[in-house]
Amino acid sequence: MSPANLERLMGTRMLVRAWRIGILLAATMLPVSASAGPSGRDGGRIRVVYVAPKTAAYREIYDTMREQRVLERVGAIIGLVRLPNRLTYRLTECSGERNAWYAPENRSVTVCYELLDSIVQAAPRTKSPAGVTRQDAINGPVFQILLHESSHLRSLAATDPDAQRAIDLFVYRIERELGSVVAALGGLDALIFTGGIGENDVATRAEVLRGAAWAGFELDAAANASGGPKVTQGPGPAAWVIPADEEMTIARGTCEALAQVQRQPAS
């Protein structure tokens, strides 16, 4: 696709942002009866699995998530999108790791009790003057994390031309901004891939590095396929895959924003 055609897609960016915000708000207001299926069972295109934690401290989170059918509620929203494959939501203990991720090999989103516990600990204890409850402060980051990880279902591109065009635009904009940065800096020593896409999407990393060959990047296909950490070869600048704790950053930012709202006097 030509750059001109790709640029025409940019007009949809605000609509996409509004759509994501609308999904988040709708998810928090869904009634319990609007669910993607029973816990641990096939609910059509969305399957949910609640794995009972071994750590007693996480038992309350497990019970609350199941009672409020949080995974089912998000699944009800995601299920409105035409999914080419079934997606599984899994809540489980992760050996002390505060994390959440999308696994393309089995098309599943895993959320760790450890991450949810950190969100619970950071949530305000009292209701804010604006009406934000403690449960709202917990649900918001959880829904955001699930929606974020669900967006990595890149296999949509195999059957949906619009999805592939979106990916093409994404790569094009990275390459264009990279060119601007290289020109401004007079060169580049290294390029870092991080976050959900940067850490996990082998194909996108390869497309970006092939497009940046003019800057001296030489893709190491084998290293890229195995996740690096270094995914280039040769004498040119290096590209690295470095993990980021996106979910914790999202959770902390949300809790900080809610805490500011809570401190505001009632009007």
Buried (B, 14 or more C-beta within 10 A) or exposed (E): EEEEEBEEBEEEEEEEEEEBEEBBEBBBEBEEEBBBBEBBEEBEBBBBBBEEBEEEEBEEBBEBBBEBBBBBBBBBBBBEEEBBEBBBBBBBBBEEEBBBBBBEEEBBBBBBBBBBBBBBEBBBEEBBEEEBBBBBBBBBBBBBBBBBBBBBBBBBBEEBEEBBBBBBBBBBBBBBEBBEEBEEEEEBEEBEBEBBBBBBBBEBBBBBBEBBEEBBBBBBEEBBEEBBBEBBBEEBBBBBBEEBBBBBEBBBEBBEEBBEBBEEEEE
